[in-house]
Amino acid sequence: MGALAVLPLLLTGCGVMDALGLQKPTASVKGIQLQDIDLNAITMLFDVQVDNPYSVPLPLVNLDYGLASRDKPFLSGEAALQGTVPARGSKTVSLPAKVTYKQLLDVLTNVKLGSVVPYRADLGLSVDPPVGGRLRMPISKEGKLPVPAPPDVSVQEIKWDELSLTSAGGTIKLNVVNRNQFPVDLSLLAYGLTLGSTKVASASVAKPLALDPNGGAGTLEIPIQFSPKDLGLAVLGMLTGDGASYSLAGNTSVGTPFGPMNLPFDKVGKTLLRK
């Protein structure tokens, strides 16, 4: 048996290609999208482009991944791939990886909600070239992940424009504080307001509010209208006082440098009632 015939038996993958002077396929990360961001988890979508130098289609095998922050691994896995890369062409494959913040915070014990943490993604895309057997192409990418904190939304005061047995109308003044290390642009706030032990209002309000990072604050003024008689005479007595306990819960839709987020809030306290 000649030397060239024996060589493929002794080498595999890159070794065969290097020995025979064959061009190798390549893979690169073309983008990482952050999706479905809430207070529990985030989905990272890796877009990996594979370039096939061969005159025949290149079968895809699988894509493995490992994520680490500050050299501490927090997620790993792999996904089987189907299909082929066209001859002398390219193809982009997408891999979603869901990261729960519990996984991340269990590893990075000094990280708190509202932080931005660096990460490193080590990927391996495996293909089945026409010679040499399965080939794994390693890829690395670095970036940053948000660990969002809910906004602090509180009722500063309620000012009545009208207050009678049949109609209570006025304005709720809300204070909104951003507790994240990144700016947020609030676009929608949905809330339910309880005064004392009685729910008096619920609504969705589309009012833009830009909040700076690390404690940036702003105010929203929201109209309120309801009928006290429908809620009982005790409610009217409370509304005519100087203050009342409240609970406020709901959800905010915000834009961030990392993409859109839905961040819920929940607050109890005491507010001023003014006429």
Buried (B, 14 or more C-beta within 10 A) or exposed (E): EEEEEEEBEEBBBBBBBEBEEBEBBBBBBEEBEBEBBBBEBBEBBBBBBBBBBBEEBBBBBBBBBBBBBEEEEBBEEBEEBEEBBEEEBBBEBEBEBBBEBEBBBEBBEEBEEBBBBEBBBBBBBBBEBEBBEEBBBEBEBEEBBBBBBBBBBBBBBBBBEEBBEEEBBBBBBBBBEBBBBBBBBBBBBBBEBBBBEBEBBEBEBEEEBEBEBEEBEBEBEBEBEBBBBEBEEEBBEBBBEEBBEBBBBBBBBBBBEBEBBBBBBEBEEEBEBEE
